Each structure stands twice: as C-alpha cells, then as structure tokens.
Amino acid sequence: MNGSGNTEIVLSICVVVYNHRQYIEECLDSILNQQMNFPYEIIVGNDCSTDGTEEVLAKYGDRVRVINRPNNLGLCANLYDLFLQAKGRYVTNIS
C-alpha cells in the first residue's frame, strides 16, 4: 500500500498478468511514478505465469500486493477475484 498509515485506501489498481515478464516492470513502474495525493494500493493477480514474471514481481516488496495463483483462473476470474480483494473506495484495472 502506498500512502500513510491507517488511512482509508481511496484507489485500488488491479493488474492481471499471465506471462508478462517483458512488460510488467514498465507497467508497475509507471503506476508507482504517478503523483497521487491519496492512499492507494496496487494488487497484481499473477495467473500461473511460467516465464519468470513471479521473480520480477517479487522485487516490488510491499509496494505491490502480489497474488500468485496456484491454478490458472483465466482473465475474467482473476480480475473478479482482485476486485473482491480490493480495499479502495474506487477500483480500476489494468489488463
């Protein structure tokens, strides 16, 4: 989570990935470089990637909440679950 302390999360940004090792770093860095004056979270649903995406995601530590799926859910179910887990007042997605 980004922002301060126990403040209510205003925006949840949900990112679904499957074998996006080549692109995920640029995507997350772009989100993290945005200037926001409110608390937000980034949730990534890694849908059983086999190309090293999980290793790239691990380097973001607590700046990004990563959910590494034990089974491939597919795009719609992965995104739906991220929406259910989102804590923000507003939710958006990047697919």
GULO-838666 format. One line per 10 residues: their letters; for each residue x, y, z of C-alpha. Coordinates in Angstrom, 1 decimal, always signed. Example, Ala and Ser with C-alpha at 12.3 -4.5 7.8 and 13.67 -1.06 7.14 Angstrom:
as = +12.3,-4.5,+7.8 ~ +13.7,-1.1,+7.1
This chain:
mngsgnteiv = +0.0,+0.0,+0.0 ~ +1.2,+3.5,-0.8 ~ +0.1,+6.4,+1.3 ~ +0.3,+7.0,+5.0 ~ -0.5,+4.8,+8.0 ~ -4.1,+3.6,+8.6 ~ -5.7,+6.0,+6.2 ~ -8.5,+4.6,+4.1 ~ -7.4,+3.5,+0.7 ~ -9.0,+5.6,-1.9
lsicvvvynh = -8.0,+3.8,-5.1 ~ -7.3,+0.1,-5.8 ~ -5.4,-0.6,-9.0 ~ -5.8,-4.2,-10.1 ~ -3.4,-5.7,-12.6 ~ -3.9,-9.1,-14.1 ~ -0.8,-10.8,-15.6 ~ +0.0,-14.0,-17.4 ~ +3.5,-14.4,-18.8 ~ +4.0,-10.6,-18.9
rqyieeclds = +7.6,-10.7,-17.7 ~ +8.7,-8.5,-20.6 ~ +6.1,-5.8,-19.8 ~ +5.2,-5.9,-16.1 ~ +8.1,-3.9,-14.8 ~ +7.4,-1.0,-17.1 ~ +3.7,-1.1,-16.2 ~ +4.2,-1.2,-12.4 ~ +7.0,+1.5,-12.5 ~ +4.7,+3.7,-14.5
ilnqqmnfpy = +1.9,+3.4,-11.9 ~ +4.4,+3.9,-9.0 ~ +5.8,+7.0,-10.6 ~ +2.4,+8.7,-10.8 ~ +1.9,+11.7,-8.4 ~ -1.1,+10.9,-6.2 ~ -2.0,+12.7,-3.1 ~ -4.2,+10.0,-1.6 ~ -3.6,+6.5,-0.4 ~ -3.8,+3.7,-3.0
eiivgndcst = -2.9,+0.1,-3.4 ~ -1.7,-2.0,-6.4 ~ -2.9,-5.6,-6.5 ~ -1.4,-8.0,-9.1 ~ -3.0,-11.3,-9.9 ~ -0.3,-13.5,-11.4 ~ -2.2,-16.2,-13.1 ~ +0.4,-19.1,-13.1 ~ +3.0,-17.3,-15.3 ~ +5.8,-19.6,-16.5
dgteevlaky = +8.1,-17.0,-17.9 ~ +9.7,-15.6,-14.8 ~ +7.0,-13.0,-14.1 ~ +6.9,-14.1,-10.4 ~ +10.5,-13.2,-9.9 ~ +10.1,-9.7,-11.4 ~ +7.1,-9.1,-9.1 ~ +9.0,-10.2,-6.0 ~ +11.3,-7.2,-6.3 ~ +8.5,-4.8,-5.6
gdrvrvinrp = +8.2,-6.0,-2.0 ~ +5.4,-4.3,+0.0 ~ +4.8,-1.6,-2.6 ~ +2.7,-4.0,-4.6 ~ +0.4,-6.8,-3.2 ~ +1.0,-9.8,-5.4 ~ -1.3,-12.8,-5.5 ~ +0.4,-15.7,-7.2 ~ -2.4,-18.1,-8.2 ~ -1.8,-21.8,-7.6
nnlglcanly = -4.1,-22.6,-10.5 ~ -4.7,-20.7,-13.7 ~ -8.1,-18.9,-13.3 ~ -8.2,-17.1,-16.7 ~ -8.6,-13.4,-17.2 ~ -12.2,-12.8,-16.0 ~ -12.0,-14.9,-12.8 ~ -8.6,-13.5,-12.0 ~ -9.8,-9.9,-12.3 ~ -13.1,-10.7,-10.5
dlflqakgry = -11.1,-12.0,-7.5 ~ -8.9,-8.9,-7.5 ~ -12.0,-6.7,-7.4 ~ -13.3,-8.7,-4.4 ~ -10.0,-8.3,-2.6 ~ -9.6,-4.5,-3.4 ~ -9.9,-2.3,-0.3 ~ -10.2,+1.1,-2.1 ~ -13.3,+3.2,-2.3 ~ -12.7,+3.2,-6.1
vtnis = -11.3,+0.4,-8.2 ~ -9.7,+0.3,-11.6 ~ -7.9,-2.3,-13.6 ~ -5.0,-2.6,-16.0 ~ -5.0,-5.8,-18.1
